[in-house]
C-alpha cells in the first residue's frame, strides 16, 4: 500500500506543479485564464498578482511532497512519512477550502483534492498494516 501511496502522492505533486505553471507562469494565456473561469484578458491581467502568489503555494506543497518522498526513499521513513502526510493533508485542506468558495468550484476542488486524499488513505492503511 505504501508503494502505491507514493505513486499517488507523486501524481498529486505533479498536478500541483502543473497548477503552479498555469497560475504563476502562463496565467495571461487565454487557454489558461479561460480554464480558471475568467471572462477576459483584462480580468487575467487584474488577477495576475494573486494567481502568481497562489501558484507558488502550489509549488511549495509539491516540493514538500517530493522532499518527503525522497526522504522516505533514502530510509528516513519517519521524516519522509511525516512530510508526506503534512503536505498531502495541506493539499486536501486547500481543496476543501476551495469548495467553500461556491458550487462552481466543486470540480476544481475534486481535481485538486482527490489524489492527496487517495494518497493519504493508502499511506495510512499501509502504516496501520505494519508497512514502513
C-alpha positions as CSV (number, residue, x, y, z in Angstrom):
1,X,0.0,0.0,0.0
2,X,2.8,2.4,0.8
3,X,4.4,2.0,-2.6
4,X,1.0,2.7,-4.2
5,X,0.6,5.7,-1.9
6,X,4.0,7.1,-3.0
7,X,2.9,6.8,-6.7
8,X,-0.4,8.7,-6.0
9,X,1.4,11.3,-3.9
10,X,3.9,11.8,-6.7
11,X,1.0,12.3,-9.1
12,X,-0.5,14.9,-6.7
13,X,2.8,16.7,-6.6
14,X,3.0,16.7,-10.4
15,X,-0.6,18.1,-10.6
16,X,0.4,20.9,-8.2
17,X,3.5,21.7,-10.3
18,X,1.2,21.9,-13.3
19,X,-1.1,24.3,-11.4
20,X,1.9,26.4,-10.4
21,X,2.9,26.6,-14.1
22,X,-0.6,27.7,-15.1
23,X,-1.0,30.2,-12.3
24,X,2.5,31.7,-12.0
25,X,3.9,31.5,-15.5
26,X,1.1,31.1,-18.1
27,X,-1.8,32.9,-16.3
28,X,-2.3,35.5,-19.1
29,X,-2.6,32.9,-21.9
30,X,-6.3,32.7,-22.9
31,X,-6.2,28.9,-22.8
32,X,-5.2,29.2,-19.1
33,X,-7.4,32.0,-17.8
34,X,-10.4,30.6,-19.6
35,X,-9.8,27.3,-17.8
36,X,-10.0,29.2,-14.5
37,X,-13.3,30.8,-15.4
38,X,-12.1,34.3,-16.3
39,X,-14.0,36.1,-18.9
40,X,-11.4,38.4,-20.4
41,X,-7.7,39.2,-20.9
42,X,-8.3,42.3,-18.7
43,X,-9.5,40.1,-15.9
44,X,-6.5,37.9,-16.3
45,X,-4.2,40.9,-16.0
46,X,-6.0,42.2,-13.0
47,X,-5.8,38.9,-11.1
48,X,-2.3,38.1,-12.3
49,X,-0.5,39.1,-9.0
50,X,-3.0,36.9,-7.0
51,X,-2.6,34.0,-9.3
52,X,1.2,34.3,-9.3
53,X,1.3,34.1,-5.5
54,X,-1.2,31.3,-5.3
55,X,0.8,29.3,-7.9
56,X,3.8,29.4,-5.6
57,X,1.7,28.0,-2.8
58,X,1.0,25.0,-5.0
59,X,4.7,24.7,-5.9
60,X,5.7,24.7,-2.3
61,X,3.2,21.9,-1.5
62,X,4.6,19.9,-4.4
63,X,8.2,20.4,-3.2
64,X,7.2,19.3,0.3
65,X,5.7,16.1,-1.0
66,X,8.7,15.4,-3.2
67,X,11.1,16.0,-0.4
68,X,9.0,13.7,1.8
69,X,9.1,11.0,-0.9
70,X,12.8,11.4,-1.3
71,X,13.4,11.2,2.5
72,X,11.2,8.1,2.7
73,X,13.1,6.6,-0.3
74,X,16.5,7.0,1.3
75,X,15.4,5.3,4.5
76,X,14.4,8.4,6.6
77,X,10.9,6.8,7.0
78,X,9.6,8.8,9.9
79,X,10.7,12.2,8.5
80,X,9.5,11.2,5.0
81,X,6.1,10.0,6.1
82,X,5.6,13.0,8.3
83,X,6.3,15.4,5.5
84,X,4.2,13.4,3.0
85,X,1.2,13.4,5.4
86,X,1.6,17.1,6.1
87,X,1.8,18.2,2.5
88,X,-0.9,15.8,1.2
89,X,-3.2,16.9,4.1
90,X,-2.5,20.5,3.2
91,X,-3.4,19.8,-0.5
92,X,-6.6,18.2,0.7
93,X,-7.4,21.0,3.1
94,X,-6.9,23.6,0.3
95,X,-9.4,21.6,-1.9
96,X,-11.9,21.7,1.0
97,X,-11.4,25.4,1.3
98,X,-12.0,25.8,-2.4
99,X,-15.3,24.1,-2.0
100,X,-16.4,26.8,0.5
101,X,-16.0,29.5,-2.2
102,X,-19.0,28.3,-4.2
103,X,-20.6,25.5,-6.1
104,X,-18.8,26.4,-9.2
105,X,-15.6,25.2,-7.6
106,X,-16.7,21.6,-6.9
107,X,-14.9,20.2,-10.0
108,X,-11.6,22.1,-9.5
109,X,-11.7,21.1,-5.8
110,X,-12.3,17.5,-6.7
111,X,-9.4,17.6,-9.2
112,X,-7.1,19.3,-6.6
113,X,-8.1,17.1,-3.7
114,X,-8.7,13.5,-5.0
115,X,-5.0,12.5,-5.4
116,X,-3.9,13.7,-2.0
117,X,-6.9,12.0,-0.4
118,X,-6.2,8.7,-2.1
119,X,-2.5,9.0,-1.2
120,X,-3.3,9.7,2.4
121,X,-5.7,6.8,2.7
122,X,-3.3,4.4,1.1
123,X,-0.4,5.6,3.2
124,X,-2.4,5.3,6.5
125,X,-3.8,1.9,5.6
126,X,-0.3,0.8,4.8
127,X,1.1,2.2,8.1
128,X,-1.7,0.6,10.1
129,X,-1.0,-2.8,8.4
130,X,2.6,-2.5,9.6
131,X,4.3,-1.4,6.4
132,X,7.1,1.1,6.5
